[in-house]
Amino acid sequence: MDVTIIGGGVAGLSLAHELAPDHDVTVLESSSGPRGGGFMIDFFGPGFIAAERMGVIEELRSRGHAFDGVRYGTPDGADSGRIDVGPLVDAAGGRYFSILRPEVELGLLAVLPSSVDLRYSARVTAVHDPTLDGAPASGRAAVELGDGTTLESDLIVACDGVRSVARELVAPGHGPIVPMGYRATSYLYDDPELAAELGERLLMTDTVGRVGWAYAAGGGRVGVMLAERVDSEHTRRPTPDRDRLQRQFAGLHPQVDRALAHAPESFYDDLVAQAIAPRLHRGRVVLTGDAAHAPSLLAGQGTSVAIAGAEALARSLRATGPYVEAGLAEYERRWRPTAEKVQRSGRRSAAFFTPAGPAQLRLQQIARRAIGLPGVSRLVARSVLAP
Ligand SMILES: Cc1cc2nc3c(=O)[nH]c(=O)nc-3n(C[C@H](O)[C@H](O)[C@H](O)COP(=O)(O)OP(=O)(O)OC[C@H]3O[C@@H](n4cnc5c(N)ncnc54)[C@H](O)[C@@H]3O)c2cc1C
């Protein structure tokens, strides 16, 4: 059948990889090429296992990195604790590494079958399904593109991220994002000196209301991520503003201040949000990845569940062959519990990353010390890694 995938990010490319042997696949991606926005992600859990099944894990691992762990730092530059990644890696049976998000996309592109028709600068503006809104007359599902053209297909899969154009059609009333009360920024820049100082540990600031991360991202680059608490009423994507960024996050830690001084003109800046869809498919339109169930960046598992969800959808479609509706129903039945579990964990971990006040910060510091005790680290590792 003809399958149109909206979005050539992690979910879209994973799905295209899996569907290409059996179907005619077109991927429509709004950006002009692979998106460079970089932040380091921890890759483990259901996506790791899915990537093994897909045969792409070695490609991804070759682009990854093994950090020693996290170092916590206070505004005066002192170290206030550390967590080693070793117990997590052991508890995951070695199925755990760090990788820059754009490298996941580039790795999937490197193994994308040549039969996939991947179109950049192709923004989808509307989605139609004959069983839902009566259009188009041909009885096939269709997408409208920004250039005024229409593309019909037998199945449309929305992999277009947390602000999906298709979610409202599939799950009416659930089109908007669900902000979690945080705003996050990230960027990469060249700074061999700071990269060497940061070494093999990510720096995370031990601060209230605002938090910063800095890490050596390879090739003399430094990666920075900054998050702050904001009003959860707003859903509009904020406009990146370098001056505001430098003012807002000044004083978290001397190394973060140095990295802030090099903030580029343009950088990733968005609200931390979830996408909630009580149903994942309707007619011939189906959601996967962040479009279906964004757990938010603070869950630290968005990429993993995006790959796993896409692979689960492809597996269900493969199993049911020509009975596409049955495949979509099977995907929803099998996949929803995992997606919901990761979303719950995302809601819990948000507060952990950016403590609201000194008392909460203190509790975290105590919890961190407990993690250092023999046995506890393994327990924590298991609970983090549980799919
Ligand atoms: C700062 C930050 C840190 C994160 N940290 C982690 C982490 O540690 N671990 C982790 O696993 N995850 C992390 N994530 C989350 C992770 O990046 C996402 O959950 C994951 O990339 C989801 O993939 P996706 O393909 O579903 O969506 P996306 O990556 O958002 O891809 C959607 C694609 O669709 C395209 N698109 C959007 N609208 C349209 C349209 N109308 N027409 C055509 N194309 C369109 C976009 O350009 C994009 O390429 C983090 C995210 C952020 C922002």
The ligand as an SDF file (V2000), in Angstrom:
LIG
                    3D

 53 58  0  0  0  0  0  0  0  0999 V2000
   16.0370   19.5590   25.0480 C   0  0  0  0  0  0  0  0  0  0  0  0
   15.5040   18.1600   24.8540 C   0  0  0  0  0  0  0  0  0  0  0  0
   16.0990   17.1030   25.5400 C   0  0  0  0  0  0  0  0  0  0  0  0
   15.6390   15.8150   25.3470 C   0  0  0  0  0  0  0  0  0  0  0  0
   16.2560   14.7980   26.0000 N   0  0  0  0  0  0  0  0  0  0  0  0
   15.9000   13.5380   25.7380 C   0  0  0  0  0  0  0  0  0  0  0  0
   16.5810   12.4310   26.3550 C   0  0  0  0  0  0  0  0  0  0  0  0
   17.4870   12.5890   27.1710 O   0  0  0  0  0  0  0  0  0  0  0  0
   16.2030   11.1700   26.0220 N   0  0  0  0  0  0  0  0  0  0  0  0
   15.2200   10.9650   25.1030 C   0  0  0  0  0  0  0  0  0  0  0  0
   14.9660    9.8070   24.7970 O   0  0  0  0  0  0  0  0  0  0  0  0
   14.5300   11.9790   24.5330 N   0  0  0  0  0  0  0  0  0  0  0  0
   14.8520   13.2680   24.8180 C   0  0  0  0  0  0  0  0  0  0  0  0
   14.1620   14.2870   24.2330 N   0  0  0  0  0  0  0  0  0  0  0  0
   12.9590   14.0410   23.4300 C   0  0  0  0  0  0  0  0  0  0  0  0
   13.1890   13.5310   22.0410 C   0  0  0  0  0  0  0  0  0  0  0  0
   14.0160   14.3780   21.2800 O   0  0  0  0  0  0  0  0  0  0  0  0
   11.8270   13.3970   21.3660 C   0  0  0  0  0  0  0  0  0  0  0  0
   10.9150   12.8280   22.2380 O   0  0  0  0  0  0  0  0  0  0  0  0
   11.9660   12.5190   20.1450 C   0  0  0  0  0  0  0  0  0  0  0  0
   12.8530   13.1630   19.2570 O   0  0  0  0  0  0  0  0  0  0  0  0
   10.6290   12.2810   19.4630 C   0  0  0  0  0  0  0  0  0  0  0  0
   10.8020   11.9820   18.1330 O   0  0  0  0  0  0  0  0  0  0  0  0
    9.6460   12.2370   17.0750 P   0  0  0  0  0  0  0  0  0  0  0  0
   10.2140   11.8030   15.7700 O   0  0  0  0  0  0  0  0  0  0  0  0
    8.3690   11.6600   17.5300 O   0  0  0  0  0  0  0  0  0  0  0  0
    9.3960   13.8200   17.0660 O   0  0  0  0  0  0  0  0  0  0  0  0
   10.3670   14.9680   16.6250 P   0  0  0  0  0  0  0  0  0  0  0  0
   11.7730   14.6690   16.9360 O   0  0  0  0  0  0  0  0  0  0  0  0
    9.7690   16.2380   17.1420 O   0  0  0  0  0  0  0  0  0  0  0  0
   10.2440   14.9590   15.0170 O   0  0  0  0  0  0  0  0  0  0  0  0
    9.1150   15.4600   14.3270 C   0  0  0  0  0  0  0  0  0  0  0  0
    9.5370   15.8250   12.9170 C   0  0  0  0  0  0  0  0  0  0  0  0
    8.3900   16.2470   12.2000 O   0  0  0  0  0  0  0  0  0  0  0  0
    8.6850   17.4340   11.4980 C   0  0  0  0  0  0  0  0  0  0  0  0
    7.4190   18.1510   11.3410 N   0  0  0  0  0  0  0  0  0  0  0  0
    6.7230   18.8000   12.3110 C   0  0  0  0  0  0  0  0  0  0  0  0
    5.5800   19.3100   11.8120 N   0  0  0  0  0  0  0  0  0  0  0  0
    5.5590   18.9470   10.5060 C   0  0  0  0  0  0  0  0  0  0  0  0
    4.6260   19.1930    9.4490 C   0  0  0  0  0  0  0  0  0  0  0  0
    3.4950   19.8640    9.6600 N   0  0  0  0  0  0  0  0  0  0  0  0
    4.9050   18.7000    8.2020 N   0  0  0  0  0  0  0  0  0  0  0  0
    6.0650   17.9780    7.9860 C   0  0  0  0  0  0  0  0  0  0  0  0
    6.9690   17.7470    8.9500 N   0  0  0  0  0  0  0  0  0  0  0  0
    6.7120   18.2150   10.1930 C   0  0  0  0  0  0  0  0  0  0  0  0
    9.7040   18.1480   12.3580 C   0  0  0  0  0  0  0  0  0  0  0  0
   10.4930   19.0640   11.6060 O   0  0  0  0  0  0  0  0  0  0  0  0
   10.5300   16.9790   12.8840 C   0  0  0  0  0  0  0  0  0  0  0  0
   11.6090   16.6500   12.0500 O   0  0  0  0  0  0  0  0  0  0  0  0
   14.5570   15.5790   24.4540 C   0  0  0  0  0  0  0  0  0  0  0  0
   13.9460   16.6420   23.7690 C   0  0  0  0  0  0  0  0  0  0  0  0
   14.4150   17.9120   23.9650 C   0  0  0  0  0  0  0  0  0  0  0  0
   13.7600   19.0180   23.2010 C   0  0  0  0  0  0  0  0  0  0  0  0
  1  2  1  0
  2  3  1  0
  2 52  2  0
  3  4  2  0
  4  5  1  0
  4 50  1  0
  5  6  2  0
  6  7  1  0
  6 13  1  0
  7  8  2  0
  7  9  1  0
  9 10  1  0
 10 11  2  0
 10 12  1  0
 12 13  2  0
 13 14  1  0
 14 15  1  0
 14 50  1  0
 15 16  1  0
 16 17  1  0
 16 18  1  0
 18 19  1  0
 18 20  1  0
 20 21  1  0
 20 22  1  0
 22 23  1  0
 23 24  1  0
 24 25  2  0
 24 26  1  0
 24 27  1  0
 27 28  1  0
 28 29  2  0
 28 30  1  0
 28 31  1  0
 31 32  1  0
 32 33  1  0
 33 34  1  0
 33 48  1  0
 34 35  1  0
 35 36  1  0
 35 46  1  0
 36 37  1  0
 36 45  1  0
 37 38  2  0
 38 39  1  0
 39 40  1  0
 39 45  2  0
 40 41  1  0
 40 42  2  0
 42 43  1  0
 43 44  2  0
 44 45  1  0
 46 47  1  0
 46 48  1  0
 48 49  1  0
 50 51  2  0
 51 52  1  0
 52 53  1  0
M  END
$$$$
